[in-house]
Amino acid sequence: MNDAEGYPVVSGSEKVGDSEYLARVLEDPSHVDGLLEFTKGAFVEASQRGVSVQRYSMTTDESIHRFGFNKVALHNERYPEKKRIYAGYAIALCSSFREAEYPEGQRLFGVFATPMEDVPSHADIFVVVSPSKVQKAFIQNVFFEAFSQKTAAPET
């Protein structure tokens, strides 16, 4: 898996380092509730398309907040009946995911640099196994602990 994580998805992209921090934009009510507590579905897309994050060392607070506001504005334009609010972001250490394993020792996540033209710091956290229902709950818990609310950075 580590070799795959170093493969340049886009020309010039580099492997996300274990010691890098990852910023996750949070939206209310899809990721957090009004009290900034994670919802059950906060990280469910990890098993489907990956959890979108930004490499904190490659961006700024202002850029992350702008990205979050723009993402929510686009969602609200497309789905006006399901409005969301940008709630800030949380950060986690990349190694929190790379070192996470099931009790049987099977690695859970891969973290890949997936830079976008307008967001060169973009990366994704993917679940690299086909989890059972019990294992999905375990995976969610890893996210909840790694992106603890102690690291939340609300928009100022």
C-alpha positions, 0 to 999 in steps of 0.5 A, a space after each residue: 500500500 505504501 508504494 501505491 500511496 506514493 504514486 503521483 496521481 497528478 504530475 508533480 504530486 508527492 506522497 503525503 508524509 506520515 507526519 503531515 496534518 490533514 484538514 477536513 472541512 466540516 458541514 452542518 448537518 452532514 458532518 457535524 450537528 449544531 453542537 459540533 458533534 460528529 454525525 453518524 455519517 460524518 466520514 461514511 464516504 471513506 468506503 466509497 470515494 474517499 474522505 476529502 482533506 487538505 494537506 495543512 502544510 500546503 495551504 492556509 487557514 484562509 484557503 481552507 475556510 474559503 474552500 469550505 464556504 465555496 463547497 457549501 455554497 455549491 451544495 446549497 445551490 444544487 440542493 436548496 431543499 437540503 441546506 448546509 452550513 460551513 462549520 469550520 475544519 478539524 485536523 488529524 495527523 496522517 499517521 493516525 490513518 496509516 497506522 490504524 488496523 483492525 484487531 486482526 492486523 489488517 491495515 484500514 486506510 490509504 492516504 493519497 495526494 490528489 491535488 486539484 487545479 484550484 486546490 493543490 493541497 487536496 488529498 483523500 483518505 480511503 478505506 482499503 478493505 471491504 468492511 462488514 457492518 461491525 468494521 464500518 463502526 470501527 472505521 468511523 471511530 478511527 475518524 472520530 478519534 483522529 479528527 477530535 473536536 479538540 482540533 476543530 478550527 471554526 471560521 473566524 
